[in-house]
Amino acid sequence: MNLTNSTACVDPPLDATLWASLIFYFAIAVFAIFGNGLVCAAFATNKRLRILTNYYVVSLAVSDILVGSINIPLWMYIKKDWCRVLENPNLYESYVIFDILCGTASIWNMTAISIDRFAAVVKPTVYKHRMKSTKVAGWTILCVWTFATFVAVLRPQHKKFNYAMFVVTLSFFLPLLIILFAYGNIYRVVSYRAKWTGSVLIEIKLARTLSIVIGAFILCWGPFFILNIVTKYCSSKTCSYDVAITVIKWLQYASACINPIIYTIRNREFRFTFHQLVFRCGYRNGKYVFNPHVKHTTWCGCCQLGGPLDADFGESRSRYPTYTEEVSVRNSYRRPRSTPSNTETTPLGFNNLSSSK
């Protein structure tokens, strides 16, 4: 998105400030690619993560990977060699279009997650019968990316109409209203249920989680879109935006690093899979323990699976098994060497809990 109208070819000096800025952008890009790549890898390797909401999370991760691998490097090049960019205006125009595409896709993927959680909590019957299918998720994701592409390809026509307000309205204010409506109703419903059950802790955790989600969205994207409106009516000849642009672009691209933390780190199954992918470890006696022989499949046979932020949306909870329980689960799937007699006692496993007396 165009943040400057300046046509003067003045390269910024390669001082410590510029290098620090470029290093910071590089760090954001690395963390964005690694964090979101880890989300995609976890989704691909753990079949129990392939629930409806996580399809939107993966779509969000893909848009953030594109930001880290394409948008940020291009912006670093623009910051460093502005004069060369002016000699090739198609490069800058391509960057702006792709920045709009990835930004709009990222924001609307977050909006899709909020709508999915709203339907699951506030309208569970409708969600179960009409929305809880991968086909619905696939069509929704396709619509998100198609809409983002539509908004981006109109960029070359920005002089024919007020394109800045068009993008700000469709890519920020409208999604913000939907997110506030969805999470506001989620808080209302869960708070009402918590009062009846006397569970104040759930209400406190939910308020904290929703504050983080909404606050991070407004903090990362609000200044960016506001600056786009300001630059539309106040040119760079009369207003200086150099420092503001640097800080605001930091916040915008930092969203690509924050999203994996917000939407996956509170999910027990995601955390467990992350540890397996990074450290190849198992879970024993409340701790993650390195095991070079563990495969990229979860041992946790008794864990219930919830969506992002499930710990605070009042959904079912579970814990990871102790080492004894873990061994019992794995042994229960092995063929016994000999059939025990009627007088023998067998270890209590999760598969025979229903038959135990």
Secondary structure, 3 states (H helix, E strand, C coil): CCCCCCCCCCCCCCCHHHHHHHHHHHHHHHHHHHHHHHHHHHHHHCHHHCCHHHHHHHHHHHHHHHHHHHHHHHHHHHHHCHHHHHHCHHHHHHHHHHHHHHHHHHHHHHHHHHHHHHHHHHCHHHHHHHHCCHHHHHHHHHHHHHHHHHHHHCHHHCCCCCHHHHHHHHHHHHHHHHHHHHHHHHHHHHHHHHHHHCCHHHHHHHHHHHHHHHHHHHHHHHHHHHHHHHHHHCCCCCCCCHHHHHHHHHHHHHHHHHHHHHHHCCCHHHHHHHHHHHHCEEEECCEEEECCCCCCCCCCCCCCCCCCCHHHCCCCCCCCCCHHHHHHHHHHCCCCCCCCCCCCCCCCCHHHCCCCC
